[in-house]
Amino acid sequence: MVSRHSLNTRQDILFIKGAPEKILKLSSYYLKDNKKIKLIATSNKYYKDQYEKLSKQGLRILAVSYKIINKKEK
């Protein structure tokens, strides 16, 4: 699911939620302590291990991401 919201006069922000494996494939960075950090194989594996562990406990897992885009983009 994607929702688009106005961020300012020039930019919008997209919020995306869905299956963790799908969101991870689309993502290049993650936020930690309000800092943007490049996703690398080890961090990707860590998040994959975490959501698989939780799903084996019967929990439903959703991932959330965002992207800032120009107003002109559709």
CHARMM-style PDB file with segment names, atoms N, HN, CA, C and O in Angstrom:
ATOM      1  N   MET     1       0.843  -1.169   0.000  1.00  0.00      PROA
ATOM      2  CA  MET     1       0.000   0.000   0.000  1.00  0.00      PROA
ATOM      3  C   MET     1       0.891   1.235   0.000  1.00  0.00      PROA
ATOM      4  O   MET     1       1.901   1.288   0.701  1.00  0.00      PROA
ATOM      5  N   VAL     2       0.506   2.217  -0.788  1.00  0.00      PROA
ATOM      6  HN  VAL     2      -0.315   2.174  -1.357  1.00  0.00      PROA
ATOM      7  CA  VAL     2       1.257   3.468  -0.884  1.00  0.00      PROA
ATOM      8  C   VAL     2       0.292   4.623  -0.667  1.00  0.00      PROA
ATOM      9  O   VAL     2      -0.817   4.627  -1.202  1.00  0.00      PROA
ATOM     10  N   SER     3       0.723   5.607   0.126  1.00  0.00      PROA
ATOM     11  HN  SER     3       1.624   5.604   0.561  1.00  0.00      PROA
ATOM     12  CA  SER     3      -0.054   6.844   0.245  1.00  0.00      PROA
ATOM     13  C   SER     3       0.881   8.016  -0.008  1.00  0.00      PROA
ATOM     14  O   SER     3       2.046   8.002   0.390  1.00  0.00      PROA
ATOM     15  N   ARG     4       0.347   9.028  -0.678  1.00  0.00      PROA
ATOM     16  HN  ARG     4      -0.599   9.040  -1.001  1.00  0.00      PROA
ATOM     17  CA  ARG     4       1.140  10.205  -1.066  1.00  0.00      PROA
ATOM     18  C   ARG     4       0.614  11.414  -0.308  1.00  0.00      PROA
ATOM     19  O   ARG     4      -0.593  11.643  -0.233  1.00  0.00      PROA
ATOM     20  N   HSD     5       1.556  12.194   0.258  1.00  0.00      PROA
ATOM     21  HN  HSD     5       2.536  12.008   0.196  1.00  0.00      PROA
ATOM     22  CA  HSD     5       1.191  13.358   1.062  1.00  0.00      PROA
ATOM     23  C   HSD     5       2.091  14.531   0.691  1.00  0.00      PROA
ATOM     24  O   HSD     5       3.252  14.350   0.325  1.00  0.00      PROA
ATOM     25  N   SER     6       1.536  15.728   0.791  1.00  0.00      PROA
ATOM     26  HN  SER     6       0.593  15.874   1.089  1.00  0.00      PROA
ATOM     27  CA  SER     6       2.311  16.929   0.511  1.00  0.00      PROA
ATOM     28  C   SER     6       3.298  17.179   1.638  1.00  0.00      PROA
ATOM     29  O   SER     6       2.922  17.204   2.810  1.00  0.00      PROA
ATOM     30  N   LEU     7       4.561  17.365   1.280  1.00  0.00      PROA
ATOM     31  HN  LEU     7       4.867  17.346   0.328  1.00  0.00      PROA
ATOM     32  CA  LEU     7       5.603  17.651   2.268  1.00  0.00      PROA
ATOM     33  C   LEU     7       5.852  19.150   2.355  1.00  0.00      PROA
ATOM     34  O   LEU     7       5.960  19.713   3.445  1.00  0.00      PROA
ATOM     35  N   ASN     8       5.942  19.785   1.193  1.00  0.00      PROA
ATOM     36  HN  ASN     8       5.854  19.328   0.308  1.00  0.00      PROA
ATOM     37  CA  ASN     8       6.098  21.241   1.106  1.00  0.00      PROA
ATOM     38  C   ASN     8       5.638  21.652  -0.293  1.00  0.00      PROA
ATOM     39  O   ASN     8       4.999  20.858  -0.984  1.00  0.00      PROA
ATOM     40  N   THR     9       5.951  22.868  -0.721  1.00  0.00      PROA
ATOM     41  HN  THR     9       6.470  23.512  -0.160  1.00  0.00      PROA
ATOM     42  CA  THR     9       5.445  23.341  -2.014  1.00  0.00      PROA
ATOM     43  C   THR     9       6.095  22.653  -3.198  1.00  0.00      PROA
ATOM     44  O   THR     9       5.537  22.657  -4.295  1.00  0.00      PROA
ATOM     45  N   ARG    10       7.268  22.059  -2.999  1.00  0.00      PROA
ATOM     46  HN  ARG    10       7.722  22.056  -2.107  1.00  0.00      PROA
ATOM     47  CA  ARG    10       7.984  21.416  -4.102  1.00  0.00      PROA
ATOM     48  C   ARG    10       8.027  19.898  -4.011  1.00  0.00      PROA
ATOM     49  O   ARG    10       8.314  19.234  -5.007  1.00  0.00      PROA
ATOM     50  N   GLN    11       7.749  19.334  -2.841  1.00  0.00      PROA
ATOM     51  HN  GLN    11       7.516  19.873  -2.032  1.00  0.00      PROA
ATOM     52  CA  GLN    11       7.941  17.902  -2.650  1.00  0.00      PROA
ATOM     53  C   GLN    11       6.732  17.225  -2.007  1.00  0.00      PROA
ATOM     54  O   GLN    11       5.983  17.829  -1.240  1.00  0.00      PROA
ATOM     55  N   ASP    12       6.577  15.959  -2.347  1.00  0.00      PROA
ATOM     56  HN  ASP    12       7.186  15.468  -2.970  1.00  0.00      PROA
ATOM     57  CA  ASP    12       5.617  15.075  -1.697  1.00  0.00      PROA
ATOM     58  C   ASP    12       6.398  13.958  -1.031  1.00  0.00      PROA
ATOM     59  O   ASP    12       7.569  13.733  -1.337  1.00  0.00      PROA
ATOM     60  N   ILE    13       5.741  13.266  -0.121  1.00  0.00      PROA
ATOM     61  HN  ILE    13       4.790  13.449   0.128  1.00  0.00      PROA
ATOM     62  CA  ILE    13       6.355  12.107   0.511  1.00  0.00      PROA
ATOM     63  C   ILE    13       5.439  10.905   0.299  1.00  0.00      PROA
ATOM     64  O   ILE    13       4.225  10.991   0.484  1.00  0.00      PROA
ATOM     65  N   LEU    14       6.038   9.793  -0.091  1.00  0.00      PROA
ATOM     66  HN  LEU    14       7.024   9.723  -0.241  1.00  0.00      PROA
ATOM     67  CA  LEU    14       5.309   8.544  -0.252  1.00  0.00      PROA
ATOM     68  C   LEU    14       5.586   7.673   0.959  1.00  0.00      PROA
ATOM     69  O   LEU    14       6.741   7.490   1.344  1.00  0.00      PROA
ATOM     70  N   PHE    15       4.539   7.136   1.559  1.00  0.00      PROA
ATOM     71  HN  PHE    15       3.601   7.285   1.246  1.00  0.00      PROA
ATOM     72  CA  PHE    15       4.678   6.160   2.630  1.00  0.00      PROA
ATOM     73  C   PHE    15       4.249   4.814   2.065  1.00  0.00      PROA
ATOM     74  O   PHE    15       3.177   4.693   1.470  1.00  0.00      PROA
ATOM     75  N   ILE    16       5.089   3.807   2.253  1.00  0.00      PROA
ATOM     76  HN  ILE    16       5.959   3.905   2.736  1.00  0.00      PROA
ATOM     77  CA  ILE    16       4.835   2.484   1.705  1.00  0.00      PROA
ATOM     78  C   ILE    16       4.824   1.472   2.838  1.00  0.00      PROA
ATOM     79  O   ILE    16       5.701   1.491   3.701  1.00  0.00      PROA
ATOM     80  N   LYS    17       3.829   0.585   2.837  1.00  0.00      PROA
ATOM     81  HN  LYS    17       3.116   0.569   2.135  1.00  0.00      PROA
ATOM     82  CA  LYS    17       3.834  -0.506   3.813  1.00  0.00      PROA
ATOM     83  C   LYS    17       3.523  -1.799   3.084  1.00  0.00      PROA
ATOM     84  O   LYS    17       2.776  -1.822   2.106  1.00  0.00      PROA
ATOM     85  N   GLY    18       4.118  -2.886   3.589  1.00  0.00      PROA
ATOM     86  HN  GLY    18       4.725  -2.868   4.384  1.00  0.00      PROA
ATOM     87  CA  GLY    18       3.884  -4.164   2.950  1.00  0.00      PROA
ATOM     88  C   GLY    18       4.765  -5.242   3.529  1.00  0.00      PROA
ATOM     89  O   GLY    18       5.337  -5.079   4.607  1.00  0.00      PROA
ATOM     90  N   ALA    19       4.873  -6.341   2.816  1.00  0.00      PROA
ATOM     91  HN  ALA    19       4.408  -6.473   1.940  1.00  0.00      PROA
ATOM     92  CA  ALA    19       5.673  -7.479   3.257  1.00  0.00      PROA
ATOM     93  C   ALA    19       7.144  -7.067   3.356  1.00  0.00      PROA
ATOM     94  O   ALA    19       7.668  -6.413   2.454  1.00  0.00      PROA
ATOM     95  N   PRO    20       7.805  -7.447   4.445  1.00  0.00      PROA
ATOM     96  CA  PRO    20       9.195  -7.038   4.643  1.00  0.00      PROA
ATOM     97  C   PRO    20      10.126  -7.413   3.489  1.00  0.00      PROA
ATOM     98  O   PRO    20      10.998  -6.628   3.117  1.00  0.00      PROA
ATOM     99  N   GLU    21       9.945  -8.601   2.927  1.00  0.00      PROA
ATOM    100  HN  GLU    21       9.236  -9.239   3.229  1.00  0.00      PROA
ATOM    101  CA  GLU    21      10.842  -9.014   1.841  1.00  0.00      PROA
ATOM    102  C   GLU    21      10.685  -8.129   0.614  1.00  0.00      PROA
ATOM    103  O   GLU    21      11.656  -7.883  -0.102  1.00  0.00      PROA
ATOM    104  N   LYS    22       9.481  -7.653   0.367  1.00  0.00      PROA
ATOM    105  HN  LYS    22       8.692  -7.853   0.948  1.00  0.00      PROA
ATOM    106  CA  LYS    22       9.233  -6.759  -0.773  1.00  0.00      PROA
ATOM    107  C   LYS    22       9.812  -5.371  -0.503  1.00  0.00      PROA
ATOM    108  O   LYS    22      10.457  -4.785  -1.372  1.00  0.00      PROA
ATOM    109  N   ILE    23       9.581  -4.849   0.698  1.00  0.00      PROA
ATOM    110  HN  ILE    23       9.057  -5.326   1.404  1.00  0.00      PROA
ATOM    111  CA  ILE    23      10.083  -3.519   1.049  1.00  0.00      PROA
ATOM    112  C   ILE    23      11.613  -3.509   1.051  1.00  0.00      PROA
ATOM    113  O   ILE    23      12.224  -2.560   0.559  1.00  0.00      PROA
ATOM    114  N   LEU    24      12.232  -4.546   1.593  1.00  0.00      PROA
ATOM    115  HN  LEU    24      11.737  -5.318   1.992  1.00  0.00      PROA
ATOM    116  CA  LEU    24      13.702  -4.612   1.606  1.00  0.00      PROA
ATOM    117  C   LEU    24      14.275  -4.613   0.192  1.00  0.00      PROA
ATOM    118  O   LEU    24      15.308  -3.991  -0.056  1.00  0.00      PROA
ATOM    119  N   LYS    25      13.621  -5.301  -0.729  1.00  0.00      PROA
ATOM    120  HN  LYS    25      12.782  -5.806  -0.527  1.00  0.00      PROA
ATOM    121  CA  LYS    25      14.107  -5.332  -2.112  1.00  0.00      PROA
ATOM    122  C   LYS    25      14.068  -3.943  -2.752  1.00  0.00      PROA
ATOM    123  O   LYS    25      14.894  -3.627  -3.609  1.00  0.00      PROA
ATOM    124  N   LEU    26      13.115  -3.125  -2.336  1.00  0.00      PROA
ATOM    125  HN  LEU    26      12.445  -3.383  -1.640  1.00  0.00      PROA
ATOM    126  CA  LEU    26      12.963  -1.784  -2.894  1.00  0.00      PROA
ATOM    127  C   LEU    26      13.824  -0.737  -2.192  1.00  0.00      PROA
ATOM    128  O   LEU    26      13.973   0.380  -2.686  1.00  0.00      PROA
ATOM    129  N   SER    27      14.387  -1.094  -1.048  1.00  0.00      PROA
ATOM    130  HN  SER    27      14.266  -2.002  -0.646  1.00  0.00      PROA
ATOM    131  CA  SER    27      15.075  -0.118  -0.205  1.00  0.00      PROA
ATOM    132  C   SER    27      16.585  -0.099  -0.419  1.00  0.00      PROA
ATOM    133  O   SER    27      17.201  -1.125  -0.706  1.00  0.00      PROA
ATOM    134  N   SER    28      17.164   1.087  -0.274  1.00  0.00      PROA
ATOM    135  HN  SER    28      16.663   1.921  -0.040  1.00  0.00      PROA
ATOM    136  CA  SER    28      18.616   1.261  -0.370  1.00  0.00      PROA
ATOM    137  C   SER    28      19.223   1.706   0.952  1.00  0.00      PROA
ATOM    138  O   SER    28      20.421   1.536   1.182  1.00  0.00      PROA
ATOM    139  N   TYR    29      18.391   2.277   1.818  1.00  0.00      PROA
ATOM    140  HN  TYR    29      17.419   2.414   1.631  1.00  0.00      PROA
ATOM    141  CA  TYR    29      18.854   2.828   3.091  1.00  0.00      PROA
ATOM    142  C   TYR    29      17.888   2.465   4.206  1.00  0.00      PROA
ATOM    143  O   TYR    29      16.755   2.055   3.953  1.00  0.00      PROA
ATOM    144  N   TYR    30      18.345   2.617   5.440  1.00  0.00      PROA
ATOM    145  HN  TYR    30      19.265   2.950   5.646  1.00  0.00      PROA
ATOM    146  CA  TYR    30      17.474   2.526   6.604  1.00  0.00      PROA
ATOM    147  C   TYR    30      17.857   3.620   7.580  1.00  0.00      PROA
ATOM    148  O   TYR    30      18.964   4.155   7.521  1.00  0.00      PROA
ATOM    149  N   LEU    31      16.944   3.952   8.477  1.00  0.00      PROA
ATOM    150  HN  LEU    31      16.044   3.518   8.525  1.00  0.00      PROA
ATOM    151  CA  LEU    31      17.200   4.990   9.472  1.00  0.00      PROA
ATOM    152  C   LEU    31      17.565   4.361  10.800  1.00  0.00      PROA
ATOM    153  O   LEU    31      16.898   3.438  11.269  1.00  0.00      PROA
ATOM    154  N   LYS    32      18.635   4.869  11.405  1.00  0.00      PROA
ATOM    155  HN  LYS    32      19.176   5.618  11.024  1.00  0.00      PROA
ATOM    156  CA  LYS    32      19.028   4.455  12.746  1.00  0.00      PROA
ATOM    157  C   LYS    32      19.466   5.704  13.485  1.00  0.00      PROA
ATOM    158  O   LYS    32      20.359   6.424  13.036  1.00  0.00      PROA
ATOM    159  N   ASP    33      18.830   5.958  14.625  1.00  0.00      PROA
ATOM    160  HN  ASP    33      18.105   5.374  14.990  1.00  0.00      PROA
ATOM    161  CA  ASP    33      19.112   7.172  15.395  1.00  0.00      PROA
ATOM    162  C   ASP    33      19.024   8.416  14.519  1.00  0.00      PROA
ATOM    163  O   ASP    33      19.844   9.329  14.619  1.00  0.00      PROA
ATOM    164  N   ASN    34      18.009   8.428  13.659  1.00  0.00      PROA
ATOM    165  HN  ASN    34      17.343   7.687  13.578  1.00  0.00      PROA
ATOM    166  CA  ASN    34      17.734   9.564  12.764  1.00  0.00      PROA
ATOM    167  C   ASN    34      18.836   9.792  11.733  1.00  0.00      PROA
ATOM    168  O   ASN    34      18.956  10.892  11.193  1.00  0.00      PROA
ATOM    169  N   LYS    35      19.644   8.764  11.453  1.00  0.00      PROA
ATOM    170  HN  LYS    35      19.546   7.871  11.891  1.00  0.00      PROA
ATOM    171  CA  LYS    35      20.698   8.859  10.446  1.00  0.00      PROA
ATOM    172  C   LYS    35      20.409   7.862   9.327  1.00  0.00      PROA
ATOM    173  O   LYS    35      20.002   6.727   9.573  1.00  0.00      PROA
ATOM    174  N   LYS    36      20.627   8.307   8.106  1.00  0.00      PROA
ATOM    175  HN  LYS    36      20.958   9.229   7.905  1.00  0.00      PROA
ATOM    176  CA  LYS    36      20.407   7.474   6.928  1.00  0.00      PROA
ATOM    177  C   LYS    36      21.639   6.595   6.708  1.00  0.00      PROA
ATOM    178  O   LYS    36      22.746   7.106   6.539  1.00  0.00      PROA
ATOM    179  N   ILE    37      21.444   5.267   6.711  1.00  0.00      PROA
ATOM    180  HN  ILE    37      20.544   4.852   6.848  1.00  0.00      PROA
ATOM    181  CA  ILE    37      22.542   4.318   6.592  1.00  0.00      PROA
ATOM    182  C   ILE    37      22.277   3.401   5.399  1.00  0.00      PROA
ATOM    183  O   ILE    37      21.172   2.882   5.239  1.00  0.00      PROA
ATOM    184  N   LYS    38      23.295   3.207   4.565  1.00  0.00      PROA
ATOM    185  HN  LYS    38      24.193   3.628   4.695  1.00  0.00      PROA
ATOM    186  CA  LYS    38      23.170   2.357   3.374  1.00  0.00      PROA
ATOM    187  C   LYS    38      22.911   0.914   3.783  1.00  0.00      PROA
ATOM    188  O   LYS    38      23.588   0.374   4.658  1.00  0.00      PROA
ATOM    189  N   LEU    39      21.919   0.294   3.138  1.00  0.00      PROA
ATOM    190  HN  LEU    39      21.369   0.733   2.428  1.00  0.00      PROA
ATOM    191  CA  LEU    39      21.644  -1.128   3.366  1.00  0.00      PROA
ATOM    192  C   LEU    39      22.705  -1.948   2.648  1.00  0.00      PROA
ATOM    193  O   LEU    39      22.904  -1.800   1.443  1.00  0.00      PROA
ATOM    194  N   ILE    40      23.375  -2.804   3.383  1.00  0.00      PROA
ATOM    195  HN  ILE    40      23.213  -2.924   4.362  1.00  0.00      PROA
ATOM    196  CA  ILE    40      24.364  -3.698   2.799  1.00  0.00      PROA
ATOM    197  C   ILE    40      23.930  -5.133   3.092  1.00  0.00      PROA
ATOM    198  O   ILE    40      22.950  -5.357   3.803  1.00  0.00      PROA
ATOM    199  N   ALA    41      24.645  -6.078   2.554  1.00  0.00      PROA
ATOM    200  HN  ALA    41      25.441  -5.896   1.977  1.00  0.00      PROA
ATOM    201  CA  ALA    41      24.251  -7.486   2.690  1.00  0.00      PROA
ATOM    202  C   ALA    41      24.082  -7.897   4.146  1.00  0.00      PROA
ATOM    203  O   ALA    41      23.144  -8.628   4.463  1.00  0.00      PROA
ATOM    204  N   THR    42      24.961  -7.451   5.044  1.00  0.00      PROA
ATOM    205  HN  THR    42      25.723  -6.857   4.787  1.00  0.00      PROA
ATOM    206  CA  THR    42      24.857  -7.870   6.450  1.00  0.00      PROA
ATOM    207  C   THR    42      23.633  -7.276   7.123  1.00  0.00      PROA
ATOM    208  O   THR    42      22.961  -7.970   7.886  1.00  0.00      PROA
ATOM    209  N   SER    43      23.322  -6.012   6.864  1.00  0.00      PROA
ATOM    210  HN  SER    43      23.868  -5.448   6.244  1.00  0.00      PROA
ATOM    211  CA  SER    43      22.124  -5.426   7.475  1.00  0.00      PROA
ATOM    212  C   SER    43      20.868  -6.017   6.852  1.00  0.00      PROA
ATOM    213  O   SER    43      19.870  -6.222   7.543  1.00  0.00      PROA
ATOM    214  N   ASN    44      20.910  -6.290   5.562  1.00  0.00      PROA
ATOM    215  HN  ASN    44      21.720  -6.123   5.002  1.00  0.00      PROA
ATOM    216  CA  ASN    44      19.783  -6.931   4.898  1.00  0.00      PROA
ATOM    217  C   ASN    44      19.510  -8.297   5.516  1.00  0.00      PROA
ATOM    218  O   ASN    44      18.358  -8.646   5.772  1.00  0.00      PROA
ATOM    219  N   LYS    45      20.562  -9.068   5.755  1.00  0.00      PROA
ATOM    220  HN  LYS    45      21.498  -8.785   5.547  1.00  0.00      PROA
ATOM    221  CA  LYS    45      20.426 -10.391   6.374  1.00  0.00      PROA
ATOM    222  C   LYS    45      19.879 -10.266   7.794  1.00  0.00      PROA
ATOM    223  O   LYS    45      19.039 -11.066   8.207  1.00  0.00      PROA
ATOM    224  N   TYR    46      20.345  -9.276   8.539  1.00  0.00      PROA
ATOM    225  HN  TYR    46      21.027  -8.626   8.204  1.00  0.00      PROA
ATOM    226  CA  TYR    46      19.860  -9.073   9.915  1.00  0.00      PROA
ATOM    227  C   TYR    46      18.347  -8.863   9.909  1.00  0.00      PROA
ATOM    228  O   TYR    46      17.632  -9.517  10.668  1.00  0.00      PROA
ATOM    229  N   TYR    47      17.857  -7.967   9.072  1.00  0.00      PROA
ATOM    230  HN  TYR    47      18.438  -7.436   8.455  1.00  0.00      PROA
ATOM    231  CA  TYR    47      16.420  -7.691   9.034  1.00  0.00      PROA
ATOM    232  C   TYR    47      15.634  -8.901   8.545  1.00  0.00      PROA
ATOM    233  O   TYR    47      14.548  -9.183   9.052  1.00  0.00      PROA
ATOM    234  N   LYS    48      16.167  -9.607   7.576  1.00  0.00      PROA
ATOM    235  HN  LYS    48      17.048  -9.378   7.164  1.00  0.00      PROA
ATOM    236  CA  LYS    48      15.504 -10.824   7.093  1.00  0.00      PROA
ATOM    237  C   LYS    48      15.400 -11.856   8.218  1.00  0.00      PROA
ATOM    238  O   LYS    48      14.340 -12.448   8.422  1.00  0.00      PROA
ATOM    239  N   ASP    49      16.492 -12.069   8.944  1.00  0.00      PROA
ATOM    240  HN  ASP    49      17.353 -11.588   8.779  1.00  0.00      PROA
ATOM    241  CA  ASP    49      16.474 -13.012  10.069  1.00  0.00      PROA
ATOM    242  C   ASP    49      15.445 -12.604  11.122  1.00  0.00      PROA
ATOM    243  O   ASP    49      14.752 -13.454  11.681  1.00  0.00      PROA
ATOM    244  N   GLN    50      15.346 -11.295  11.391  1.00  0.00      PROA
ATOM    245  HN  GLN    50      15.909 -10.604  10.937  1.00  0.00      PROA
ATOM    246  CA  GLN    50      14.417 -10.802  12.408  1.00  0.00      PROA
ATOM    247  C   GLN    50      12.963 -11.041  11.999  1.00  0.00      PROA
ATOM    248  O   GLN    50      12.170 -11.535  12.801  1.00  0.00      PROA
ATOM    249  N   TYR    51      12.607 -10.699  10.766  1.00  0.00      PROA
ATOM    250  HN  TYR    51      13.251 -10.298  10.114  1.00  0.00      PROA
ATOM    251  CA  TYR    51      11.195 -10.892  10.395  1.00  0.00      PROA
ATOM    252  C   TYR    51      10.859 -12.362  10.227  1.00  0.00      PROA
ATOM    253  O   TYR    51       9.715 -12.754  10.459  1.00  0.00      PROA
ATOM    254  N   GLU    52      11.816 -13.188   9.832  1.00  0.00      PROA
ATOM    255  HN  GLU    52      12.745 -12.870   9.643  1.00  0.00      PROA
ATOM    256  CA  GLU    52      11.537 -14.625   9.757  1.00  0.00      PROA
ATOM    257  C   GLU    52      11.342 -15.226  11.151  1.00  0.00      PROA
ATOM    258  O   GLU    52      10.474 -16.075  11.354  1.00  0.00      PROA
ATOM    259  N   LYS    53      12.150 -14.779  12.099  1.00  0.00      PROA
ATOM    260  HN  LYS    53      12.855 -14.089  11.934  1.00  0.00      PROA
ATOM    261  CA  LYS    53      12.031 -15.239  13.487  1.00  0.00      PROA
ATOM    262  C   LYS    53      10.654 -14.880  14.054  1.00  0.00      PROA
ATOM    263  O   LYS    53      10.004 -15.715  14.682  1.00  0.00      PROA
ATOM    264  N   LEU    54      10.222 -13.663  13.836  1.00  0.00      PROA
ATOM    265  HN  LEU    54      10.751 -12.985  13.326  1.00  0.00      PROA
ATOM    266  CA  LEU    54       8.918 -13.227  14.338  1.00  0.00      PROA
ATOM    267  C   LEU    54       7.768 -13.947  13.639  1.00  0.00      PROA
ATOM    268  O   LEU    54       6.776 -14.303  14.276  1.00  0.00      PROA
ATOM    269  N   SER    55       7.899 -14.160  12.337  1.00  0.00      PROA
ATOM    270  HN  SER    55       8.704 -13.870  11.820  1.00  0.00      PROA
ATOM    271  CA  SER    55       6.811 -14.832  11.622  1.00  0.00      PROA
ATOM    272  C   SER    55       6.696 -16.304  12.028  1.00  0.00      PROA
ATOM    273  O   SER    55       5.602 -16.867  11.998  1.00  0.00      PROA
ATOM    274  N   LYS    56       7.808 -16.928  12.406  1.00  0.00      PROA
ATOM    275  HN  LYS    56       8.697 -16.471  12.431  1.00  0.00      PROA
ATOM    276  CA  LYS    56       7.752 -18.315  12.901  1.00  0.00      PROA
ATOM    277  C   LYS    56       7.008 -18.408  14.231  1.00  0.00      PROA
ATOM    278  O   LYS    56       6.530 -19.477  14.610  1.00  0.00      PROA
ATOM    279  N   GLN    57       6.915 -17.282  14.935  1.00  0.00      PROA
ATOM    280  HN  GLN    57       7.304 -16.413  14.627  1.00  0.00      PROA
ATOM    281  CA  GLN    57       6.159 -17.227  16.193  1.00  0.00      PROA
ATOM    282  C   GLN    57       4.677 -16.965  15.922  1.00  0.00      PROA
ATOM    283  O   GLN    57       3.883 -16.817  16.852  1.00  0.00      PROA
ATOM    284  N   GLY    58       4.317 -16.910  14.649  1.00  0.00      PROA
ATOM    285  HN  GLY    58       4.962 -17.029  13.894  1.00  0.00      PROA
ATOM    286  CA  GLY    58       2.919 -16.695  14.289  1.00  0.00      PROA
ATOM    287  C   GLY    58       2.531 -15.233  14.192  1.00  0.00      PROA
ATOM    288  O   GLY    58       1.348 -14.915  14.070  1.00  0.00      PROA
ATOM    289  N   LEU    59       3.498 -14.344  14.244  1.00  0.00      PROA
ATOM    290  HN  LEU    59       4.459 -14.601  14.343  1.00  0.00      PROA
ATOM    291  CA  LEU    59       3.202 -12.915  14.151  1.00  0.00      PROA
ATOM    292  C   LEU    59       3.178 -12.462  12.701  1.00  0.00      PROA
ATOM    293  O   LEU    59       3.945 -12.948  11.870  1.00  0.00      PROA
ATOM    294  N   ARG    60       2.300 -11.541  12.414  1.00  0.00      PROA
ATOM    295  HN  ARG    60       1.677 -11.146  13.089  1.00  0.00      PROA
ATOM    296  CA  ARG    60       2.244 -10.963  11.078  1.00  0.00      PROA
ATOM    297  C   ARG    60       3.148  -9.735  11.066  1.00  0.00      PROA
ATOM    298  O   ARG    60       3.044  -8.873  11.938  1.00  0.00      PROA
ATOM    299  N   ILE    61       4.021  -9.661  10.091  1.00  0.00      PROA
ATOM    300  HN  ILE    61       4.105 -10.362   9.383  1.00  0.00      PROA
ATOM    301  CA  ILE    61       5.027  -8.600  10.040  1.00  0.00      PROA
ATOM    302  C   ILE    61       4.748  -7.679   8.856  1.00  0.00      PROA
ATOM    303  O   ILE    61       4.498  -8.144   7.743  1.00  0.00      PROA
ATOM    304  N   LEU    62       4.791  -6.380   9.101  1.00  0.00      PROA
ATOM    305  HN  LEU    62       4.994  -6.002  10.005  1.00  0.00      PROA
ATOM    306  CA  LEU    62       4.696  -5.370   8.051  1.00  0.00      PROA
ATOM    307  C   LEU    62       5.915  -4.469   8.136  1.00  0.00      PROA
ATOM    308  O   LEU    62       6.376  -4.124   9.224  1.00  0.00      PROA
ATOM    309  N   ALA    63       6.422  -4.099   6.986  1.00  0.00      PROA
ATOM    310  HN  ALA    63       6.047  -4.379   6.103  1.00  0.00      PROA
ATOM    311  CA  ALA    63       7.523  -3.140   6.919  1.00  0.00      PROA
ATOM    312  C   ALA    63       6.963  -1.813   6.419  1.00  0.00      PROA
ATOM    313  O   ALA    63       5.950  -1.773   5.720  1.00  0.00      PROA
ATOM    314  N   VAL    64       7.639  -0.737   6.787  1.00  0.00      PROA
ATOM    315  HN  VAL    64       8.462  -0.769   7.354  1.00  0.00      PROA
ATOM    316  CA  VAL    64       7.218   0.602   6.388  1.00  0.00      PROA
ATOM    317  C   VAL    64       8.433   1.337   5.835  1.00  0.00      PROA
ATOM    318  O   VAL    64       9.537   1.222   6.368  1.00  0.00      PROA
ATOM    319  N   SER    65       8.219   2.091   4.768  1.00  0.00      PROA
ATOM    320  HN  SER    65       7.323   2.185   4.335  1.00  0.00      PROA
ATOM    321  CA  SER    65       9.303   2.902   4.214  1.00  0.00      PROA
ATOM    322  C   SER    65       8.713   4.201   3.687  1.00  0.00      PROA
ATOM    323  O   SER    65       7.498   4.397   3.672  1.00  0.00      PROA
ATOM    324  N   TYR    66       9.610   5.081   3.255  1.00  0.00      PROA
ATOM    325  HN  TYR    66      10.598   4.922   3.267  1.00  0.00      PROA
ATOM    326  CA  TYR    66       9.148   6.341   2.674  1.00  0.00      PROA
ATOM    327  C   TYR    66      10.103   6.774   1.574  1.00  0.00      PROA
ATOM    328  O   TYR    66      11.247   6.326   1.503  1.00  0.00      PROA
ATOM    329  N   LYS    67       9.605   7.652   0.725  1.00  0.00      PROA
ATOM    330  HN  LYS    67       8.675   8.016   0.783  1.00  0.00      PROA
ATOM    331  CA  LYS    67      10.434   8.242  -0.332  1.00  0.00      PROA
ATOM    332  C   LYS    67       9.943   9.658  -0.568  1.00  0.00      PROA
ATOM    333  O   LYS    67       8.741   9.898  -0.682  1.00  0.00      PROA
ATOM    334  N   ILE    68      10.874  10.590  -0.642  1.00  0.00      PROA
ATOM    335  HN  ILE    68      11.851  10.396  -0.549  1.00  0.00      PROA
ATOM    336  CA  ILE    68      10.541  11.978  -0.936  1.00  0.00      PROA
ATOM    337  C   ILE    68      10.705  12.168  -2.446  1.00  0.00      PROA
ATOM    338  O   ILE    68      11.740  11.831  -3.021  1.00  0.00      PROA
ATOM    339  N   ILE    69       9.667  12.713  -3.070  1.00  0.00      PROA
ATOM    340  HN  ILE    69       8.826  12.987  -2.603  1.00  0.00      PROA
ATOM    341  CA  ILE    69       9.683  12.915  -4.524  1.00  0.00      PROA
ATOM    342  C   ILE    69       9.286  14.350  -4.851  1.00  0.00      PROA
ATOM    343  O   ILE    69       8.699  15.048  -4.025  1.00  0.00      PROA
ATOM    344  N   ASN    70       9.612  14.773  -6.057  1.00  0.00      PROA
ATOM    345  HN  ASN    70      10.089  14.206  -6.728  1.00  0.00      PROA
ATOM    346  CA  ASN    70       9.188  16.096  -6.528  1.00  0.00      PROA
ATOM    347  C   ASN    70       7.707  16.070  -6.862  1.00  0.00      PROA
ATOM    348  O   ASN    70       7.179  15.032  -7.262  1.00  0.00      PROA
ATOM    349  N   LYS    71       7.043  17.182  -6.705  1.00  0.00      PROA
ATOM    350  HN  LYS    71       7.472  18.025  -6.381  1.00  0.00      PROA
ATOM    351  CA  LYS    71       5.596  17.272  -6.994  1.00  0.00      PROA
ATOM    352  C   LYS    71       5.284  16.841  -8.428  1.00  0.00      PROA
ATOM    353  O   LYS    71       4.202  16.316  -8.688  1.00  0.00      PROA
ATOM    354  N   LYS    72       6.213  17.055  -9.361  1.00  0.00      PROA
ATOM    355  HN  LYS    72       7.092  17.482  -9.150  1.00  0.00      PROA
ATOM    356  CA  LYS    72       5.971  16.740 -10.772  1.00  0.00      PROA
ATOM    357  C   LYS    72       5.901  15.240 -11.011  1.00  0.00      PROA
ATOM    358  O   LYS    72       5.253  14.807 -11.964  1.00  0.00      PROA
ATOM    359  N   GLU    73       6.547  14.437 -10.176  1.00  0.00      PROA
ATOM    360  HN  GLU    73       7.073  14.789  -9.402  1.00  0.00      PROA
ATOM    361  CA  GLU    73       6.561  12.988 -10.375  1.00  0.00      PROA
ATOM    362  C   GLU    73       5.202  12.378 -10.086  1.00  0.00      PROA
ATOM    363  O   GLU    73       4.471  12.849  -9.214  1.00  0.00      PROA
ATOM    364  N   LYS    74       4.868  11.330 -10.821  1.00  0.00      PROA
ATOM    365  HN  LYS    74       5.461  10.947 -11.529  1.00  0.00      PROA
ATOM    366  CA  LYS    74       3.592  10.647 -10.603  1.00  0.00      PROA
ATOM    367  C   LYS    74       3.808   9.240 -10.174  1.00  0.00      PROA
ATOM    368  OT1 LYS    74       2.845   8.510  -9.943  1.00  0.00      PROA
TER     369      LYS     74
END
